[in-house]
Amino acid sequence: MKRLIIIFIICLLLPACAYNGALNSSAYSPLNNPDKIPVTVALGGGGKVMPIQQGAQGMSFDIGTKDAVMGASQKVLNNAFSRIGTSCVDSQYIAEPSFRLSFADMNGWTGRYSYDSDLCLLFYRCGQDGVIAEHCDRQRLDFNPTPANTILSFITGLSLFTLAPITMPIITQIAGANAVETGNQTLGRSFDIIQTDIIRNRNKFVTPPNEGIPAAISHSGRTNKDGCHWDHKTGTYHCH
C-alpha cells in the first residue's frame, strides 16, 4: 500500500507518469503525382480527427493528431487535385478527414498491446447531401513494453516492482516517444494508400452527376442532352 501511495504522489508531482505529445505536423511527404484531377477541392474542419488517448499499467497517453492529419490531408489534396479552394463558395468538393485509434487486442504473456488506426478522407459534393467518395485505410499497430521494462531492470539491477516510482516515469516517456514515432510512420503509409486510391478513382470527381461525359472531352463540341459539359481548363460544369 505504501508503494502505491508513493507512486501516486510522484505521478502527481512529476507529470512524467502521463505522456503528452503530438504527431509531427510537417513530416509527411506525399507521393509524386504529375496528373492532377481537374476539379477544385477544399479541406473540411477535421471535426472527426480524434487524439490518441490511452491508459494502461499506471501510464496515460494523450497524443495530439489533428495538426498532423490536417497538414497531411492538405498535402494530399494539393498533390491530387489541380485547384484548392477554401469552402463551397469557391470549390466543387469538400474533403473531410477522420482519424481514430481503437483497441484491438492484448497479449497478457508478452504485454503486447495492439491497436487499429482508421484514417479516411470523405468527399462531399457541394450542394448535395451524402458522401460521394470515401477513401480509407486501416493499419495495425503493435506496442510491446517488455523490452523497455527489461532494459531498465537490467541497468538498475533491481526489479521494477522495487523501483516503480523511478522507472515508471521513464518507461512512460519511452513508450510515449515510441507511440509518436509509430504514429508518424502509420499516418504516412495510410496517406500514401489513400492518395493512390483517390487518383485511381479519379472518375468519381471528373464525371458530372448522372452523366457519363468525362472532363477530358469538355470543349470538344460534345455536350449532354441539356447542352451541358465540364470545362477541363476551369474545372467547372456549365451549360450553353
Secondary structure, 3 states (H helix, E strand, C coil): CHHHHHHHHHHHHCHHHEEEEECCCCCCCCCCCCCCEEEEEEECCCCEECCEEEEECCEEEEEECHHHHHHHHHHHHHHHEEEECCCCCCCCEEEEEEEEEEEEEEECCCCEEEEEEEEEEEEEECCCCCEEEEEEEEEEEEECCHHHHHHHHHHHCCCHHHHHHHHHHHHHHHHHHHHHHHHHHHHHHHHHHHHHHHHHCCHHHHCCCCCCCCHHHCCCCCCCCCCEEEECCCCEEEEC
